[in-house]
Amino acid sequence: MVFLARLSFLLTVMALLTGCERQDAPPLDQQLYIWQRQWTPAHEAALKGSRADFSTLRVLALQAFPQAGWSRARIDATLLKQDGRPLIAVIRLDGQLKSLDQGEVNAQIQQMLAAWQGQGLTLAGVEIDHDAGVARLPAYRKFLTDLRAELPASLPLSITALPAWLDSPELPALLSTVDSSVLQVHAVSDPHKGLFDPNQAEKWAKAWSRISSKPFYLALPAYGVALLPQSDGAPRVESEGPIERGGERRELLADPQQLRTLARELRNDPPAHLAGLIWFRLPLANDRRAWSLATLGAVARGDILDSRLTLTLSAQDSLYDISVSNQGNLDSAWPGRLTLVVRGCDGADALAGYALQQSPDLLTFTRLRDGRIPAGGQRAIGWARCTHIDQGGSNVHP
């Protein structure tokens, strides 16, 4: 009996300690990338709508490309000051650059920092985004060491990182030169395989945690791309901006349900040193290849995701505007078909993206191409001039 009492006591203590450890574990931080090169009035609403769910803004500030050279993003400093969240300036050094000119890069970064400070912005860090090949990691480590010496000691330095670096013996030394890293686990392989694999992302995160002794973040996708066929067989990727070229586009979109599940698992059982998640990218109202802000916020919070498509009729006399609204928190594909029970119609038509079939008592709108209705948004389908449309007898089909 004494032995059983002692065993019960020990199990109770262990349970209490385990409970304390879970309670004391800090929640995962969640941040946002702002990746637009040209800021617009739409940024104001996007920043306001994201403030409750995302602690820090990582803002594209400066870019260098092999042919185009250097370009500085045209940010809205007034909006960023009003927003008040910590700012990390991201410097994008294209992976196709043959080499990194240390003096030129240092000078460009110093000019950018001075310009931001001159606009009243206080930085919480600098991030270098450079997709260096594995063979170039020793040179990249030296570059980062020299850059660290040029930056203020109080200004944290971070880098984006690739899973391909995991097998390099140079990785621990490289990570020792910076304060933190951001492991990019989306769009890292053949686009034909999709933008994101949650199982692979989790494996990469655990492998990174065994190598990194410093905080690291995961960069997660909240966007889509289109693949355009090329004559040589390698697809060209269309993302934020349109590419002026014909041909059928194959759309790829990160799945919010998959990302919600992964984020929940990482919150419940985070790998060692995982400090948070950074979502790419802040969506603007006209960003047709990003999740809506409502869906992004719901995924970040871990809310249950749901699309609720409903038929919306707006009538003036006998003229009906026909739309579909999404009253859920999950962006939805355009419905495949809508059927409307009608009476006394003397005219009707479908809008772009849909075709209309009409009989005396039924209008059928059929989708011709793909599209999305954002959470909280609406999509016009067509119009009809009828004496009556029975909304209760009409249906929206997936």
C-alpha positions in Angstrom: 0.0 0.0 0.0 2.9 2.4 0.8 4.4 1.6 -2.6 1.1 2.3 -4.3 0.7 5.6 -2.4 4.2 6.7 -3.4 3.6 5.7 -7.0 0.4 7.7 -7.1 2.2 10.7 -5.6 5.0 10.5 -8.2 2.5 10.3 -11.0 0.6 13.2 -9.7 3.7 15.3 -9.5 4.8 14.3 -13.0 1.3 15.3 -14.3 1.5 18.6 -12.6 5.0 19.3 -14.0 3.9 18.3 -17.5 0.9 20.6 -17.2 3.0 23.5 -16.1 5.4 22.9 -19.0 2.5 23.1 -21.5 1.0 26.1 -19.8 4.4 27.9 -19.8 5.1 27.2 -23.4 4.8 30.5 -25.3 2.2 30.6 -28.0 3.5 30.7 -31.6 3.9 34.2 -32.9 2.2 35.0 -36.2 3.5 37.6 -38.6 2.8 38.8 -42.1 4.8 39.5 -45.2 3.9 42.7 -47.2 5.2 42.0 -50.7 3.8 44.7 -52.9 6.4 46.8 -54.6 4.0 49.7 -55.1 1.7 50.5 -52.2 -1.9 51.6 -53.0 -4.9 53.0 -51.0 -6.0 49.3 -50.5 -3.1 48.9 -48.0 -4.9 50.9 -45.4 -7.9 48.6 -45.0 -5.7 45.5 -45.3 -3.4 46.7 -42.5 -6.4 47.6 -40.3 -8.0 44.2 -40.9 -4.9 42.3 -40.1 -3.9 44.0 -36.9 -5.7 41.8 -34.4 -4.2 38.5 -35.7 -0.6 39.3 -36.7 2.0 40.8 -34.5 4.8 41.9 -36.9 5.1 43.1 -40.4 7.9 42.0 -42.7 7.9 44.5 -45.5 9.6 44.2 -48.9 11.9 47.1 -48.9 14.7 46.6 -51.5 15.4 44.2 -54.4 18.3 43.4 -56.6 18.0 41.4 -59.9 20.6 40.3 -62.4 19.4 42.5 -65.3 17.1 45.1 -63.7 19.6 46.1 -60.9 18.3 47.7 -57.7 14.8 48.9 -57.0 13.3 50.2 -53.8 9.7 49.4 -52.8 7.4 52.5 -52.6 6.0 52.0 -49.2 3.5 54.3 -47.4 5.5 55.3 -44.3 2.5 57.2 -42.9 0.4 54.0 -42.9 3.1 52.0 -41.2 3.6 54.7 -38.5 -0.1 54.7 -37.8 -0.2 50.9 -37.7 2.4 50.8 -35.0 3.4 47.2 -35.3 7.1 46.1 -35.3 8.7 46.4 -38.7 11.3 44.2 -40.3 12.7 45.4 -43.6 13.2 42.6 -46.2 16.0 42.9 -48.8 15.5 40.5 -51.7 18.7 39.5 -53.4 17.7 37.3 -56.4 19.1 33.8 -56.4 20.2 34.2 -60.0 22.8 36.9 -59.1 26.2 35.6 -60.1 27.7 37.0 -56.9 26.9 39.4 -54.1 28.9 42.6 -54.2 29.5 43.2 -50.5 30.2 46.9 -50.8 27.3 47.6 -53.1 24.8 45.6 -51.0 26.0 47.3 -47.7 25.7 50.7 -49.3 22.2 50.0 -50.7 21.0 48.7 -47.3 22.4 51.7 -45.4 20.7 54.1 -47.8 17.4 52.2 -47.4 17.7 52.3 -43.6 18.5 56.0 -43.6 15.5 56.7 -45.9 13.1 54.7 -43.6 14.5 56.4 -40.5 14.1 59.8 -42.3 10.4 59.0 -42.7 10.1 58.3 -39.0 10.1 54.5 -39.1 11.9 52.5 -36.4 13.0 49.0 -37.5 12.8 45.9 -35.4 15.1 44.0 -37.7 16.5 43.4 -41.2 15.9 40.2 -43.2 18.0 39.0 -46.2 16.0 37.0 -48.7 18.5 35.2 -50.9 18.0 31.7 -52.4 21.6 30.7 -52.4 22.6 27.4 -53.9 24.1 24.9 -51.5 27.5 25.2 -53.2 27.5 29.0 -52.4 26.7 28.7 -48.7 30.3 29.3 -47.6 30.4 32.5 -49.6 27.0 33.5 -48.3 28.2 32.9 -44.7 31.1 35.3 -45.2 28.7 37.8 -46.8 26.4 37.7 -43.8 29.3 37.9 -41.3 30.5 41.1 -43.0 27.0 42.5 -43.2 26.4 41.8 -39.5 29.5 43.9 -38.7 28.1 46.8 -40.8 24.7 46.9 -39.2 23.9 48.4 -35.8 24.5 45.8 -33.1 21.0 46.4 -31.7 19.4 45.6 -35.1 18.5 41.9 -35.4 19.5 40.2 -38.6 17.5 37.3 -40.1 17.5 35.3 -43.3 15.1 33.3 -45.3 16.3 29.7 -45.7 15.7 26.8 -48.0 15.0 23.1 -47.1 17.7 22.2 -49.6 20.3 23.5 -47.2 19.4 20.9 -44.6 22.0 18.4 -46.0 24.8 20.9 -46.1 27.6 20.7 -43.4 27.8 24.5 -43.8 24.4 25.1 -42.4 25.2 25.3 -38.6 28.0 27.9 -39.3 25.7 29.9 -41.6 22.9 30.0 -39.0 25.5 31.2 -36.3 25.9 34.4 -38.2 22.3 35.6 -37.8 19.8 36.1 -35.0 17.1 34.0 -36.6 16.0 32.3 -39.8 12.8 31.9 -41.8 12.4 28.5 -43.3 10.5 28.7 -46.5 8.4 25.6 -46.9 6.2 26.6 -49.9 6.9 26.7 -53.6 10.4 25.1 -53.0 10.3 22.4 -55.7 8.7 21.6 -59.0 5.5 23.8 -59.4 3.8 20.8 -61.0 3.8 19.2 -57.6 1.8 22.0 -56.1 2.6 25.0 -53.9 2.7 23.2 -50.6 2.9 19.8 -49.0 2.0 19.9 -45.2 3.6 16.6 -44.3 6.9 17.6 -46.0 6.7 21.0 -44.4 6.4 19.4 -40.9 9.3 17.1 -41.6 11.5 20.0 -42.7 10.5 22.0 -39.6 11.5 19.2 -37.3 14.8 18.6 -39.2 15.6 22.4 -39.0 14.9 22.4 -35.2 17.6 19.7 -34.7 20.2 21.9 -36.5 19.2 25.4 -35.5 20.0 26.5 -31.9 18.4 29.9 -32.5 14.8 30.9 -33.1 13.4 30.1 -36.5 10.1 30.8 -38.2 8.1 29.0 -40.9 7.0 30.9 -44.0 3.6 29.6 -45.0 1.6 30.3 -48.2 -1.7 32.1 -48.3 -1.7 32.6 -52.1 -1.9 31.0 -55.5 -0.1 31.1 -58.8 -0.8 30.2 -62.4 1.4 28.1 -64.6 1.8 29.2 -68.2 3.1 26.6 -70.7 6.4 27.4 -72.4 7.7 26.0 -75.7 10.6 24.3 -73.9 8.2 22.5 -71.5 9.2 24.4 -68.4 6.2 26.4 -67.1 6.4 30.1 -66.4 4.9 31.2 -63.1 2.4 34.1 -62.9 1.8 35.4 -59.4 1.2 38.9 -58.1 1.3 40.6 -61.5 -0.1 39.5 -64.8 2.1 38.2 -67.6 1.1 39.5 -71.0 0.8 36.2 -72.8 -1.9 34.0 -74.1 -2.5 30.3 -73.4 -4.3 28.3 -70.9 -3.3 28.9 -67.3 -3.2 26.2 -64.7 -4.1 27.6 -61.3 -2.5 26.4 -58.1 -3.8 27.6 -54.7 -2.6 26.8 -51.2 -5.4 24.9 -49.4 -6.6 26.8 -46.3 -7.8 23.6 -44.7 -4.4 22.0 -44.9 -2.7 25.1 -43.5 -5.1 25.4 -40.7 -4.4 21.8 -39.7 -0.7 22.2 -39.9 -0.8 25.5 -37.9 -2.9 23.8 -35.2 -0.4 20.8 -35.0 2.5 23.2 -34.7 0.8 25.2 -31.9 0.0 22.0 -30.0 3.5 20.4 -30.4 6.0 23.0 -31.7 9.5 21.8 -32.8 12.3 23.1 -30.6 13.2 26.7 -31.3 10.2 27.3 -33.5 9.2 30.9 -32.7 6.3 31.5 -35.0 4.7 31.5 -38.4 5.0 34.1 -41.1 2.2 34.2 -43.7 2.9 35.1 -47.3 1.3 37.6 -48.1 -0.8 40.4 -46.8 -3.8 40.3 -49.2 -5.3 43.4 -50.8 -8.9 43.7 -51.9 -7.9 43.4 -55.5 -5.3 40.6 -55.0 -7.0 37.8 -57.0 -4.3 35.2 -56.2 -4.2 35.6 -52.4 -6.6 34.3 -49.8 -9.0 36.9 -48.6 -8.1 38.6 -45.3 -11.1 37.0 -43.7 -9.9 33.5 -44.6 -6.3 34.3 -43.7 -7.3 35.5 -40.2 -9.6 32.5 -39.7 -6.7 30.1 -40.5 -4.3 32.0 -38.3 -6.8 31.8 -35.4 -7.6 28.2 -36.0 -11.3 28.8 -36.6 -13.4 26.2 -38.2 -13.6 27.0 -41.9 -16.8 27.1 -43.9 -18.1 28.5 -47.2 -21.8 29.4 -47.3 -22.9 30.3 -50.8 -26.3 31.8 -51.1 -28.3 33.2 -54.0 -28.8 37.0 -53.9 -31.5 38.7 -55.9 -31.7 42.5 -56.3 -35.0 43.6 -57.9 -36.1 46.8 -59.4 -39.6 46.6 -60.9 -39.3 43.2 -62.7 -35.6 43.4 -63.5 -33.5 41.1 -61.3 -29.7 41.2 -60.8 -28.6 37.7 -59.9 -25.5 37.2 -57.7 -24.0 34.6 -55.3 -22.7 35.7 -52.0 -20.2 33.9 -49.7 -21.3 34.4 -46.1 -18.7 32.1 -44.6 -15.1 32.6 -43.6 -13.6 30.4 -46.3 -13.0 31.6 -49.9 -15.0 29.5 -52.3 -14.8 28.5 -56.0 -17.5 29.9 -58.2 -20.5 27.6 -58.1 -20.7 25.1 -61.0 -24.4 25.7 -61.6 -27.3 27.8 -60.5 -30.9 26.9 -61.2 -33.7 29.5 -60.7 -37.4 28.7 -60.7 -39.0 31.6 -62.7 -42.3 32.8 -64.2 -43.0 35.2 -66.9 -39.5 36.0 -68.1 -39.1 38.0 -71.3 -35.3 38.4 -71.2 -32.2 37.1 -69.3 -28.5 36.8 -69.8 -25.3 35.5 -68.1 -22.3 37.6 -67.3 -18.7 36.8 -68.1 -17.7 33.3 -66.9 -21.2 31.8 -67.1 -23.5 30.5 -69.8 -27.4 30.6 -69.6 -29.9 28.0 -70.6 -33.5 29.1 -70.5 -36.9 27.3 -70.4 -40.3 28.8 -69.6 -40.0 28.0 -65.9 -36.3 27.5 -65.3 -33.0 29.5 -65.7 -29.8 27.5 -65.5 -26.5 29.3 -65.3 -23.4 27.1 -65.9 -19.9 28.0 -65.1 -17.5 28.3 -68.1 -14.2 29.0 -66.2 -12.8 28.9 -62.7 -12.9 31.7 -60.2 -13.2 32.4 -56.5 -15.6 34.3 -54.3 -13.8 35.7 -51.3 -15.2 35.2 -47.8 -17.7 37.9 -47.2 -17.7 38.7 -51.0 -20.2 38.5 -53.8 -20.1 37.6 -57.5 -22.6 38.8 -60.1 -23.9 35.9 -62.3 -26.4 37.5 -64.6 -29.8 39.2 -64.9 -33.4 38.4 -65.7 -36.5 40.3 -66.5 -39.3 38.2 -65.0 -42.6 38.7 -63.2 -41.4 36.4 -60.5 -38.4 34.4 -59.3 -38.9 31.8 -56.6 -35.8 32.2 -54.4 -36.8 29.4 -52.1 -37.1 27.0 -55.0 -33.8 28.0 -56.6 -30.5 26.3 -55.9 -26.7 26.9 -55.9 -24.8 23.8 -56.9 -21.1 23.3 -56.3 
